[in-house]
Amino acid sequence: MSFVVGGLFLNESMDVARLHDPSEQWDATLLRALDEGVTSLPKAASRRRALREIVNRISTLNDAELEFFVEMADRTDQQALLWLAVCREYRFVREFATEVVRERFLSLQLNLPLESFDTFFAAKAEWNDGLAGISPTTRSKLRQVLYRIMREAGVITQDSQIVAGHISPRLKALVEEYRPPDLLLFTGMHRQGGAA
């Protein structure tokens, strides 16, 4: 649940991805990003937390996806790749994206009210002691940050309407080659030989 740290971090993620040398460990990239002041957060602890989250997210991208992210992707594909990275890093977000966002989209219920999160969270908390122990204040913050991430990634609009996923054919091919089920994280996207 550490995604509570902030939003999508698109610009900062680009800066960290550019710093990363494929031959090095991500911890080395994190240290360089800290040294070079990649984020503009005022407190050292906040900078470290944010950069750790960024590194954890973008390290889920394979080399081809990372290269595409830095070298070729337009802003829409960059947002899509970061959404993909968030979903890969946080199982809770991935499950929310497939079990709630995707299902609502497929049933033509394009609004995503806050209650959708609350209902999903409560259902998951019944089976997970860690989630059950989260305070109402933290749960509210998690909901706020997740909706912010989805807005910044273009998954939902400012008024919480679900948007059909639009990614370039090149990005679709990259995802399909590496991990085809991940295409289901983009609403309305089909995978070859698979379901919508």
Z-matrix of the N, CA and C atoms (Angstrom, degrees):
N
C 1 1.456
C 2 1.524 1 112.42
N 3 1.313 2 115.73 1 16.92
C 4 1.464 3 118.78 2 -177.82
C 5 1.525 4 113.00 3 -73.18
N 6 1.344 5 117.66 4 -2.53
C 7 1.469 6 119.26 5 176.34
C 8 1.522 7 111.53 6 -65.03
N 9 1.342 8 117.01 7 -7.82
C 10 1.463 9 121.82 8 178.72
C 11 1.528 10 111.54 9 -64.05
N 12 1.336 11 117.30 10 -12.85
C 13 1.468 12 121.99 11 -177.72
C 14 1.523 13 111.98 12 -59.79
N 15 1.323 14 118.92 13 -36.93
C 16 1.462 15 118.44 14 -178.02
C 17 1.505 16 112.82 15 -178.75
N 18 1.327 17 115.30 16 -159.17
C 19 1.453 18 121.51 17 -176.18
C 20 1.510 19 113.78 18 -87.45
N 21 1.322 20 115.02 19 -144.55
C 22 1.461 21 121.43 20 -176.78
C 23 1.527 22 112.09 21 -75.58
N 24 1.341 23 117.82 22 -28.73
C 25 1.472 24 123.24 23 179.64
C 26 1.538 25 111.93 24 58.48
N 27 1.321 26 117.34 25 47.78
C 28 1.465 27 119.90 26 -175.90
C 29 1.524 28 111.90 27 -61.67
N 30 1.318 29 118.40 28 -53.83
C 31 1.470 30 120.33 29 -176.33
C 32 1.516 31 111.76 30 -63.95
N 33 1.328 32 116.48 31 -42.85
C 34 1.459 33 120.36 32 179.12
C 35 1.517 34 111.33 33 -65.72
N 36 1.334 35 116.74 34 -37.07
C 37 1.466 36 120.50 35 178.05
C 38 1.522 37 110.80 36 -64.92
N 39 1.330 38 116.54 37 -39.24
C 40 1.467 39 119.58 38 176.31
C 41 1.526 40 110.29 39 -61.54
N 42 1.330 41 116.89 40 -44.96
C 43 1.466 42 120.71 41 -179.89
C 44 1.522 43 111.38 42 -61.36
N 45 1.326 44 117.26 43 -44.06
C 46 1.470 45 120.85 44 179.81
C 47 1.524 46 110.32 45 -66.98
N 48 1.324 47 117.31 46 -42.35
C 49 1.471 48 120.43 47 179.78
C 50 1.528 49 110.99 48 -62.46
N 51 1.324 50 117.35 49 -37.68
C 52 1.474 51 120.54 50 177.58
C 53 1.527 52 111.36 51 -66.86
N 54 1.316 53 116.69 52 -33.94
C 55 1.468 54 121.28 53 179.32
C 56 1.529 55 112.45 54 -70.32
N 57 1.314 56 115.82 55 -28.56
C 58 1.468 57 120.27 56 -171.79
C 59 1.522 58 112.38 57 -69.96
N 60 1.317 59 115.09 58 130.88
C 61 1.460 60 122.74 59 173.16
C 62 1.527 61 106.37 60 -100.83
N 63 1.340 62 117.92 61 122.98
C 64 1.470 63 119.87 62 -176.73
C 65 1.534 64 114.11 63 -56.45
N 66 1.332 65 117.23 64 -19.94
C 67 1.463 66 119.54 65 -178.80
C 68 1.534 67 112.73 66 -85.95
N 69 1.331 68 117.33 67 -3.41
C 70 1.464 69 119.01 68 -176.82
C 71 1.523 70 111.60 69 -111.18
N 72 1.313 71 115.28 70 163.71
C 73 1.463 72 121.69 71 174.64
C 74 1.532 73 108.89 72 -73.70
N 75 1.321 74 116.39 73 152.70
C 76 1.455 75 120.87 74 -179.53
C 77 1.527 76 111.81 75 -65.55
N 78 1.339 77 117.77 76 -26.91
C 79 1.472 78 119.74 77 177.62
C 80 1.520 79 111.50 78 -61.80
N 81 1.335 80 116.60 79 -35.75
C 82 1.467 81 120.45 80 177.63
C 83 1.529 82 110.35 81 -66.60
N 84 1.313 83 116.17 82 -39.40
C 85 1.463 84 120.63 83 176.57
C 86 1.527 85 110.10 84 -62.64
N 87 1.322 86 116.37 85 -42.32
C 88 1.463 87 121.03 86 178.69
C 89 1.531 88 110.84 87 -59.29
N 90 1.309 89 117.06 88 -45.27
C 91 1.472 90 120.66 89 179.74
C 92 1.527 91 111.46 90 -62.56
N 93 1.338 92 116.85 91 -42.07
C 94 1.474 93 120.00 92 177.83
C 95 1.515 94 111.03 93 -64.88
N 96 1.327 95 116.19 94 -40.51
C 97 1.471 96 120.24 95 179.16
C 98 1.528 97 110.29 96 -62.63
N 99 1.316 98 116.85 97 -39.01
C 100 1.468 99 120.65 98 176.79
C 101 1.523 100 110.64 99 -65.35
N 102 1.326 101 116.17 100 -45.01
C 103 1.469 102 121.14 101 -179.45
C 104 1.524 103 111.98 102 -62.45
N 105 1.335 104 115.79 103 -37.83
C 106 1.466 105 120.15 104 -176.00
C 107 1.526 106 113.01 105 -88.42
N 108 1.326 107 116.72 106 -0.02
C 109 1.464 108 119.68 107 176.57
C 110 1.515 109 113.75 108 63.86
N 111 1.340 110 116.68 109 50.10
C 112 1.465 111 121.06 110 -176.61
C 113 1.524 112 112.22 111 -61.06
N 114 1.324 113 118.72 112 -38.00
C 115 1.470 114 119.33 113 178.69
C 116 1.524 115 109.57 114 -99.75
N 117 1.306 116 115.26 115 159.73
C 118 1.459 117 120.10 116 179.81
C 119 1.528 118 111.96 117 -102.37
N 120 1.323 119 116.41 118 15.15
C 121 1.463 120 119.06 119 179.00
C 122 1.521 121 109.38 120 -64.98
N 123 1.328 122 117.44 121 138.00
C 124 1.465 123 120.53 122 -171.95
C 125 1.532 124 115.04 123 -71.66
N 126 1.323 125 118.53 124 -33.80
C 127 1.461 126 120.62 125 -175.40
C 128 1.519 127 111.36 126 -96.30
N 129 1.325 128 116.45 127 139.49
C 130 1.467 129 122.12 128 -178.74
C 131 1.528 130 111.46 129 -59.43
N 132 1.330 131 117.11 130 -41.32
C 133 1.470 132 120.07 131 -179.10
C 134 1.535 133 110.58 132 -64.91
N 135 1.328 134 116.97 133 -39.43
C 136 1.474 135 120.87 134 178.39
C 137 1.518 136 111.04 135 -66.55
N 138 1.331 137 116.66 136 -41.69
C 139 1.472 138 120.77 137 177.60
C 140 1.525 139 110.44 138 -60.61
N 141 1.327 140 116.14 139 -46.78
C 142 1.469 141 120.36 140 -178.95
C 143 1.533 142 110.74 141 -61.23
N 144 1.346 143 117.12 142 -45.60
C 145 1.466 144 120.60 143 179.79
C 146 1.518 145 111.53 144 -61.57
N 147 1.332 146 116.14 145 -46.38
C 148 1.469 147 120.19 146 -178.76
C 149 1.525 148 110.70 147 -63.67
N 150 1.314 149 116.90 148 -45.36
C 151 1.468 150 119.40 149 -179.51
C 152 1.524 151 111.70 150 -66.72
N 153 1.320 152 117.48 151 -35.76
C 154 1.474 153 120.28 152 176.54
C 155 1.525 154 109.48 153 -61.52
N 156 1.333 155 117.36 154 -43.05
C 157 1.465 156 120.56 155 178.51
C 158 1.527 157 111.46 156 -64.50
N 159 1.316 158 116.35 157 -42.04
C 160 1.471 159 120.11 158 178.81
C 161 1.516 160 110.26 159 -61.02
N 162 1.326 161 116.88 160 -47.23
C 163 1.464 162 121.22 161 179.53
C 164 1.527 163 110.55 162 -62.42
N 165 1.325 164 117.21 163 -44.36
C 166 1.470 165 119.99 164 178.91
C 167 1.526 166 111.09 165 -58.75
N 168 1.323 167 116.26 166 -39.39
C 169 1.464 168 120.05 167 -179.03
C 170 1.521 169 111.77 168 -70.30
N 171 1.339 170 116.61 169 -56.84
C 172 1.475 171 117.84 170 -172.35
C 173 1.521 172 112.19 171 -72.20
N 174 1.322 173 117.76 172 -16.72
C 175 1.469 174 119.05 173 175.94
C 176 1.523 175 111.62 174 -71.71
N 177 1.343 176 117.65 175 -10.34
C 178 1.463 177 120.52 176 175.67
C 179 1.527 178 111.72 177 -79.88
N 180 1.328 179 116.70 178 -12.34
C 181 1.465 180 120.55 179 177.98
C 182 1.524 181 109.10 180 -82.18
N 183 1.322 182 116.82 181 140.83
C 184 1.459 183 118.57 182 177.30
C 185 1.530 184 109.26 183 -78.53
N 186 1.326 185 117.03 184 174.07
C 187 1.471 186 120.95 185 -175.06
C 188 1.525 187 112.38 186 -58.86
N 189 1.333 188 117.49 187 -40.88
C 190 1.466 189 120.78 188 -178.93
C 191 1.529 190 110.72 189 -67.05
N 192 1.326 191 116.82 190 -41.70
C 193 1.467 192 120.69 191 178.49
C 194 1.520 193 110.50 192 -65.74
N 195 1.332 194 116.40 193 -41.05
C 196 1.460 195 121.05 194 -179.66
C 197 1.529 196 110.85 195 -65.51
N 198 1.313 197 116.50 196 -42.46
C 199 1.466 198 120.11 197 178.00
C 200 1.528 199 110.56 198 -63.29
N 201 1.325 200 116.45 199 -43.27
C 202 1.462 201 120.94 200 178.06
C 203 1.526 202 110.21 201 -61.37
N 204 1.325 203 116.54 202 -43.60
C 205 1.471 204 123.04 203 179.23
C 206 1.522 205 111.07 204 -55.45
N 207 1.329 206 116.93 205 -45.75
C 208 1.467 207 122.08 206 -175.13
C 209 1.525 208 112.46 207 -82.50
N 210 1.327 209 116.96 208 -41.19
C 211 1.467 210 120.71 209 -168.71
C 212 1.530 211 115.49 210 -96.30
N 213 1.319 212 117.86 211 -34.16
C 214 1.467 213 118.82 212 -167.78
C 215 1.526 214 115.97 213 -125.39
N 216 1.310 215 117.78 214 -24.76
C 217 1.464 216 120.63 215 -171.21
C 218 1.525 217 111.95 216 -68.81
N 219 1.338 218 115.06 217 139.35
C 220 1.465 219 118.38 218 170.08
C 221 1.534 220 107.28 219 -81.15
N 222 1.296 221 116.39 220 178.38
C 223 1.474 222 119.78 221 -174.33
C 224 1.529 223 112.12 222 -60.53
N 225 1.316 224 117.72 223 -38.68
C 226 1.465 225 120.72 224 179.67
C 227 1.518 226 110.90 225 -62.59
N 228 1.328 227 117.12 226 -44.34
C 229 1.464 228 120.05 227 178.36
C 230 1.528 229 111.36 228 -69.60
N 231 1.325 230 117.61 229 -33.07
C 232 1.466 231 119.74 230 175.71
C 233 1.527 232 110.09 231 -63.18
N 234 1.319 233 116.07 232 -44.85
C 235 1.466 234 120.17 233 177.77
C 236 1.527 235 110.12 234 -61.22
N 237 1.328 236 116.62 235 -42.78
C 238 1.465 237 121.09 236 -179.48
C 239 1.528 238 110.86 237 -63.47
N 240 1.321 239 116.98 238 -42.08
C 241 1.467 240 120.11 239 178.95
C 242 1.521 241 111.58 240 -64.95
N 243 1.318 242 117.25 241 -37.90
C 244 1.462 243 118.83 242 177.94
C 245 1.531 244 111.12 243 -70.36
N 246 1.317 245 117.35 244 -35.51
C 247 1.467 246 120.32 245 174.04
C 248 1.527 247 109.29 246 -61.74
N 249 1.309 248 116.14 247 -44.33
C 250 1.460 249 121.33 248 177.41
C 251 1.533 250 110.50 249 -59.60
N 252 1.329 251 116.87 250 -44.33
C 253 1.468 252 121.55 251 179.77
C 254 1.530 253 111.19 252 -63.27
N 255 1.325 254 117.26 253 -41.32
C 256 1.465 255 121.28 254 177.70
C 257 1.531 256 109.84 255 -61.77
N 258 1.323 257 116.32 256 -44.89
C 259 1.467 258 120.40 257 -179.55
C 260 1.527 259 111.82 258 -66.58
N 261 1.310 260 117.26 259 -34.48
C 262 1.464 261 119.95 260 177.41
C 263 1.526 262 111.10 261 -70.87
N 264 1.310 263 117.34 262 -36.29
C 265 1.469 264 121.36 263 -176.54
C 266 1.526 265 112.61 264 -77.03
N 267 1.333 266 117.54 265 -35.58
C 268 1.457 267 120.86 266 -174.11
C 269 1.525 268 110.16 267 -118.62
N 270 1.315 269 116.41 268 107.13
C 271 1.464 270 121.10 269 -178.19
C 272 1.530 271 111.86 270 -57.10
N 273 1.323 272 116.40 271 -38.51
C 274 1.465 273 120.65 272 -179.87
C 275 1.530 274 110.53 273 -58.99
N 276 1.335 275 116.97 274 -44.36
C 277 1.473 276 121.38 275 -179.40
C 278 1.528 277 109.60 276 -66.87
N 279 1.334 278 116.86 277 -43.05
C 280 1.467 279 120.72 278 178.76
C 281 1.528 280 110.32 279 -57.95
N 282 1.330 281 116.43 280 -46.77
C 283 1.458 282 119.96 281 -178.60
C 284 1.531 283 110.91 282 -66.65
N 285 1.316 284 117.47 283 -37.68
C 286 1.459 285 120.16 284 176.47
C 287 1.532 286 110.04 285 -62.77
N 288 1.340 287 116.07 286 -41.89
C 289 1.467 288 120.59 287 -179.35
C 290 1.521 289 112.05 288 -63.66
N 291 1.330 290 117.31 289 -39.90
C 292 1.467 291 119.62 290 -177.17
C 293 1.527 292 113.04 291 -87.42
N 294 1.337 293 116.45 292 -38.87
C 295 1.459 294 119.49 293 -174.74
C 296 1.524 295 113.96 294 -85.63
N 297 1.326 296 116.95 295 -23.53
C 298 1.465 297 119.27 296 -178.35
C 299 1.529 298 110.99 297 -114.32
N 300 1.337 299 116.87 298 -61.84
C 301 1.474 300 120.23 299 -174.83
C 302 1.526 301 110.42 300 -60.88
N 303 1.321 302 117.33 301 -52.40
C 304 1.465 303 121.06 302 -177.54
C 305 1.526 304 111.14 303 -63.01
N 306 1.327 305 116.26 304 -45.14
C 307 1.470 306 119.59 305 -178.56
C 308 1.525 307 111.75 306 -64.00
N 309 1.328 308 117.32 307 -39.53
C 310 1.468 309 119.55 308 177.31
C 311 1.526 310 109.94 309 -65.09
N 312 1.330 311 116.90 310 -41.33
C 313 1.464 312 120.87 311 179.30
C 314 1.534 313 110.16 312 -61.34
N 315 1.328 314 116.57 313 -46.95
C 316 1.465 315 120.07 314 -178.27
C 317 1.527 316 112.42 315 -64.93
N 318 1.325 317 116.71 316 -28.89
C 319 1.468 318 119.54 317 178.53
C 320 1.528 319 111.83 318 -92.83
N 321 1.340 320 115.62 319 11.94
C 322 1.459 321 123.34 320 177.03
C 323 1.530 322 113.38 321 62.90
N 324 1.311 323 117.25 322 24.21
C 325 1.466 324 122.73 323 171.18
C 326 1.526 325 106.04 324 -96.31
N 327 1.315 326 116.63 325 85.05
C 328 1.453 327 120.91 326 -169.33
C 329 1.522 328 114.83 327 -81.67
N 330 1.316 329 117.10 328 -9.22
C 331 1.463 330 118.41 329 174.99
C 332 1.528 331 108.81 330 -84.48
N 333 1.328 332 116.80 331 146.84
C 334 1.459 333 121.73 332 179.68
C 335 1.530 334 108.35 333 -125.13
N 336 1.336 335 116.32 334 79.25
C 337 1.464 336 119.11 335 -177.74
C 338 1.525 337 111.47 336 -65.93
N 339 1.320 338 116.00 337 156.77
C 340 1.465 339 121.17 338 179.20
C 341 1.521 340 111.58 339 -57.61
N 342 1.323 341 116.32 340 -29.74
C 343 1.461 342 120.43 341 179.65
C 344 1.526 343 111.72 342 -62.49
N 345 1.332 344 117.28 343 -24.75
C 346 1.468 345 120.56 344 177.16
C 347 1.523 346 110.15 345 -60.99
N 348 1.322 347 115.67 346 -41.98
C 349 1.462 348 120.41 347 177.47
C 350 1.523 349 110.34 348 -66.39
N 351 1.331 350 115.89 349 -46.59
C 352 1.462 351 120.40 350 -177.06
C 353 1.526 352 111.56 351 -59.48
N 354 1.321 353 116.25 352 -44.36
C 355 1.467 354 121.27 353 179.58
C 356 1.526 355 110.61 354 -64.30
N 357 1.323 356 116.45 355 -44.76
C 358 1.458 357 121.57 356 179.21
C 359 1.520 358 110.41 357 -62.32
N 360 1.328 359 116.57 358 -46.40
C 361 1.463 360 121.26 359 -179.28
C 362 1.531 361 110.45 360 -60.20
N 363 1.320 362 116.67 361 -46.22
C 364 1.470 363 120.86 362 -179.08
C 365 1.527 364 111.10 363 -61.10
N 366 1.332 365 116.75 364 -40.99
C 367 1.466 366 120.41 365 179.17
C 368 1.524 367 111.13 366 -64.57
N 369 1.321 368 117.41 367 -42.55
C 370 1.469 369 121.19 368 178.87
C 371 1.522 370 111.19 369 -68.36
N 372 1.342 371 117.03 370 -36.44
C 373 1.461 372 121.35 371 -177.91
C 374 1.528 373 111.93 372 -66.34
N 375 1.339 374 117.15 373 -24.41
C 376 1.462 375 120.09 374 177.46
C 377 1.524 376 111.73 375 -62.48
N 378 1.334 377 116.51 376 -27.78
C 379 1.468 378 121.79 377 -175.96
C 380 1.513 379 113.14 378 -110.36
N 381 1.325 380 117.62 379 -0.02
C 382 1.457 381 120.51 380 -175.03
C 383 1.526 382 109.86 381 -135.07
N 384 1.335 383 115.74 382 111.07
C 385 1.471 384 119.97 383 -177.83
C 386 1.523 385 111.92 384 -62.31
N 387 1.336 386 116.84 385 -34.65
C 388 1.463 387 120.34 386 178.88
C 389 1.522 388 111.50 387 -61.04
N 390 1.320 389 116.00 388 -45.02
C 391 1.467 390 119.96 389 177.96
C 392 1.524 391 110.84 390 -68.49
N 393 1.327 392 115.98 391 -39.62
C 394 1.466 393 119.91 392 -178.64
C 395 1.528 394 111.30 393 -61.53
N 396 1.329 395 117.15 394 -28.34
C 397 1.457 396 121.17 395 -178.40
C 398 1.515 397 115.16 396 -84.81
N 399 1.335 398 117.03 397 -2.17
C 400 1.466 399 120.35 398 -179.18
C 401 1.528 400 109.71 399 -76.31
N 402 1.312 401 115.72 400 132.82
C 403 1.467 402 120.74 401 -177.71
C 404 1.529 403 110.82 402 -69.14
N 405 1.340 404 116.91 403 156.46
C 406 1.464 405 120.17 404 176.93
C 407 1.535 406 112.68 405 -57.54
N 408 1.330 407 117.45 406 -34.84
C 409 1.462 408 121.00 407 179.40
C 410 1.531 409 110.71 408 -65.37
N 411 1.333 410 116.00 409 -45.39
C 412 1.464 411 119.96 410 178.70
C 413 1.521 412 110.60 411 -66.45
N 414 1.324 413 117.47 412 -40.18
C 415 1.467 414 121.08 413 178.17
C 416 1.526 415 110.40 414 -60.02
N 417 1.318 416 116.64 415 -41.75
C 418 1.465 417 121.01 416 177.87
C 419 1.527 418 110.93 417 -63.42
N 420 1.329 419 116.60 418 -40.82
C 421 1.467 420 121.21 419 178.41
C 422 1.528 421 110.69 420 -65.58
N 423 1.330 422 117.49 421 -41.41
C 424 1.466 423 121.59 422 177.36
C 425 1.523 424 110.59 423 -59.61
N 426 1.324 425 116.12 424 -43.87
C 427 1.473 426 120.88 425 179.07
C 428 1.522 427 110.38 426 -62.52
N 429 1.328 428 116.26 427 -45.41
C 430 1.466 429 121.28 428 -179.84
C 431 1.533 430 110.83 429 -60.10
N 432 1.316 431 117.38 430 -45.34
C 433 1.461 432 121.08 431 -177.41
C 434 1.524 433 110.70 432 -70.38
N 435 1.336 434 117.70 433 -40.70
C 436 1.463 435 119.43 434 179.19
C 437 1.526 436 110.83 435 -62.24
N 438 1.320 437 117.76 436 -43.43
C 439 1.464 438 120.13 437 178.38
C 440 1.537 439 110.54 438 -64.94
N 441 1.323 440 116.65 439 -35.76
C 442 1.470 441 119.98 440 176.42
C 443 1.527 442 110.23 441 -63.78
N 444 1.332 443 116.92 442 -45.69
C 445 1.464 444 120.99 443 178.53
C 446 1.523 445 109.96 444 -59.31
N 447 1.329 446 117.10 445 -45.45
C 448 1.468 447 120.31 446 -178.69
C 449 1.529 448 111.12 447 -64.01
N 450 1.330 449 117.52 448 -37.62
C 451 1.476 450 120.04 449 176.98
C 452 1.525 451 110.32 450 -65.39
N 453 1.336 452 116.31 451 -47.00
C 454 1.461 453 120.22 452 -178.49
C 455 1.527 454 112.11 453 -66.50
N 456 1.328 455 117.03 454 -25.85
C 457 1.470 456 121.04 455 178.79
C 458 1.529 457 111.95 456 -87.34
N 459 1.326 458 117.61 457 -6.95
C 460 1.459 459 120.64 458 -179.46
C 461 1.520 460 112.97 459 79.64
N 462 1.333 461 117.63 460 18.51
C 463 1.460 462 121.62 461 178.08
C 464 1.525 463 110.16 462 -78.73
N 465 1.340 464 115.33 463 -37.38
C 466 1.465 465 121.20 464 175.53
C 467 1.529 466 108.74 465 -131.61
N 468 1.319 467 115.35 466 160.00
C 469 1.466 468 121.38 467 177.73
C 470 1.526 469 109.54 468 -84.05
N 471 1.330 470 115.84 469 177.68
C 472 1.464 471 120.31 470 178.46
C 473 1.529 472 112.16 471 -60.95
N 474 1.339 473 116.83 472 -29.46
C 475 1.463 474 119.09 473 178.47
C 476 1.535 475 111.99 474 -100.11
N 477 1.350 476 115.58 475 26.98
C 478 1.471 477 123.69 476 171.55
C 479 1.527 478 114.62 477 62.98
N 480 1.321 479 116.03 478 38.03
C 481 1.459 480 121.25 479 171.68
C 482 1.526 481 108.29 480 -96.95
N 483 1.320 482 117.04 481 133.05
C 484 1.462 483 121.64 482 -178.43
C 485 1.524 484 109.26 483 -72.79
N 486 1.326 485 115.50 484 135.19
C 487 1.463 486 122.55 485 -177.03
C 488 1.528 487 109.15 486 -108.50
N 489 1.320 488 116.78 487 140.42
C 490 1.473 489 120.06 488 174.93
C 491 1.521 490 109.24 489 -64.13
N 492 1.317 491 116.68 490 134.80
C 493 1.461 492 121.08 491 -178.60
C 494 1.518 493 111.97 492 -70.42
N 495 1.322 494 116.40 493 127.50
C 496 1.458 495 121.35 494 177.70
C 497 1.527 496 107.64 495 -122.51
N 498 1.325 497 115.92 496 111.55
C 499 1.456 498 120.29 497 174.79
C 500 1.515 499 107.73 498 -127.44
N 501 1.302 500 115.84 499 156.90
C 502 1.461 501 120.11 500 -177.82
C 503 1.530 502 110.43 501 -69.47
N 504 1.332 503 116.65 502 156.09
C 505 1.469 504 119.67 503 176.22
C 506 1.535 505 111.97 504 -57.03
N 507 1.333 506 116.77 505 -34.90
C 508 1.475 507 120.21 506 179.45
C 509 1.525 508 110.81 507 -64.69
N 510 1.318 509 117.73 508 -45.41
C 511 1.459 510 120.43 509 179.13
C 512 1.523 511 110.61 510 -66.83
N 513 1.315 512 116.54 511 -40.60
C 514 1.470 513 119.57 512 178.18
C 515 1.521 514 110.02 513 -58.45
N 516 1.317 515 116.75 514 -43.49
C 517 1.472 516 120.85 515 -179.71
C 518 1.531 517 111.00 516 -64.46
N 519 1.325 518 116.86 517 -40.44
C 520 1.473 519 120.48 518 179.13
C 521 1.525 520 111.01 519 -61.94
N 522 1.322 521 116.40 520 -46.93
C 523 1.461 522 120.78 521 -178.35
C 524 1.522 523 109.96 522 -66.61
N 525 1.321 524 115.48 523 -42.93
C 526 1.460 525 120.33 524 -178.21
C 527 1.526 526 111.55 525 -63.32
N 528 1.320 527 116.08 526 -34.71
C 529 1.466 528 120.16 527 179.74
C 530 1.528 529 111.23 528 -72.30
N 531 1.330 530 116.84 529 -38.09
C 532 1.469 531 121.22 530 -174.27
C 533 1.526 532 112.37 531 -85.08
N 534 1.332 533 116.13 532 -49.57
C 535 1.462 534 120.37 533 -175.56
C 536 1.532 535 108.64 534 -153.41
N 537 1.349 536 117.74 535 81.75
C 538 1.462 537 121.56 536 -174.29
C 539 1.533 538 115.74 537 -51.06
N 540 1.335 539 119.81 538 -39.05
C 541 1.477 540 117.95 539 -179.40
C 542 1.532 541 113.58 540 -60.27
N 543 1.335 542 117.39 541 -20.66
C 544 1.462 543 119.95 542 179.97
C 545 1.522 544 112.82 543 -65.57
N 546 1.320 545 117.68 544 -18.99
C 547 1.469 546 119.27 545 177.15
C 548 1.526 547 111.24 546 -62.42
N 549 1.329 548 117.03 547 -23.91
C 550 1.457 549 120.53 548 -179.91
C 551 1.530 550 112.12 549 -68.77
N 552 1.330 551 117.00 550 -11.94
C 553 1.468 552 120.97 551 177.68
C 554 1.527 553 111.56 552 -76.33
N 555 1.329 554 116.45 553 -13.63
C 556 1.466 555 121.76 554 177.55
C 557 1.520 556 107.50 555 -103.32
N 558 1.317 557 116.59 556 109.08
C 559 1.458 558 121.33 557 -174.05
C 560 1.521 559 111.94 558 -54.29
N 561 1.314 560 114.79 559 132.09
C 562 1.458 561 121.05 560 177.09
C 563 1.517 562 113.84 561 82.75
N 564 1.333 563 117.90 562 -2.41
C 565 1.456 564 121.36 563 -179.15
C 566 1.526 565 109.72 564 -82.27
N 567 1.312 566 116.49 565 141.16
C 568 1.461 567 122.13 566 177.84
C 569 1.519 568 108.40 567 -107.82
N 570 1.316 569 115.97 568 149.60
C 571 1.455 570 118.83 569 170.80
C 572 1.515 571 108.07 570 -110.65
N 573 1.313 572 116.34 571 150.44
C 574 1.454 573 120.93 572 -177.38
C 575 1.517 574 109.62 573 -59.43
N 576 1.307 575 115.34 574 129.08
C 577 1.457 576 120.33 575 177.51
C 578 1.524 577 113.02 576 69.96
N 579 1.330 578 116.82 577 11.41
C 580 1.473 579 119.18 578 -177.12
C 581 1.505 580 111.90 579 -128.67
N 582 1.288 581 114.10 580 -175.42
C 583 1.470 582 120.58 581 -178.57
C 584 1.512 583 111.17 582 -80.58
N 585 1.328 584 115.55 583 168.74
C 586 1.455 585 121.79 584 177.61
C 587 1.497 586 110.75 585 -67.44
